[in-house]
Amino acid sequence: MTRPARTTAVGQRAAPVPTQHLAELAWHLFDEAGDDVLLPREHITDRIDVTDGQFERTKGYIRDHLTMEKGKAFLAYRGGYMITTDPAKIAENASLKMRRINTELRRLLSGAINPLGEQVADYEVLAMFQDEIAHMTRTYDRMNKATMTMPKPVRTAKTKRRRRTAART
């Protein structure tokens, strides 16, 4: 759901708010909530009054700047966002992102480069891409095995949905 542009009392568009300021406001929300507490996107956007686009830029600023400054990871995690120093949560999050990247790399090979077959050797850059992407996917396989040895964070029990049967008349 997109939000309408923020407007002033007379209907003019409100002055833009610097991303750095919005990131500090968002980080303050996470600090108040505490480490390892999931905050839903809507909670954050409502509390700091940002549009979807502003929130995306805010997340980028947090990841690029505030995490190093504050010494905590910022994760999109199981339907919400959190700050944490828990290695298991960080590894699980990184593993999920790396799996997506690995899938994209494999599709790049299978869908764009490898169909050229022997012709790839005629194009130095494509041959380099083929070799390097193959190397990256092998590296991913090693990283994936390493994350399997990390302890898993406590998983929440999912409630089972009951199917409603139609009332018979």
Salt bridges, closest charged atoms under 4 A:
GLU32 OE2 - HIS28 NE2 3.02
GLU32 OE1 - ARG47 NH2 3.92
ASP35 OD1 - LYS72 NZ 2.88
ASP36 OD1 - LYS89 NZ 3.88
ASP46 OD1 - ARG3 NH2 2.66
ASP49 OD2 - ARG6 NH1 3.71
ASP52 OD1 - ARG41 NH2 3.91
GLU56 OE2 - ARG41 NH2 2.99
GLU56 OE2 - LYS59 NZ 3.19
GLU69 OE2 - LYS70 NZ 3.96
ASP86 OD2 - LYS89 NZ 3.21
GLU92 OE1 - ARG78 NH2 3.02
GLU92 OE2 - ARG155 NH1 3.27
GLU104 OE2 - ARG107 NH1 3.86
ASP141 OD1 - ARG106 NH2 3.35
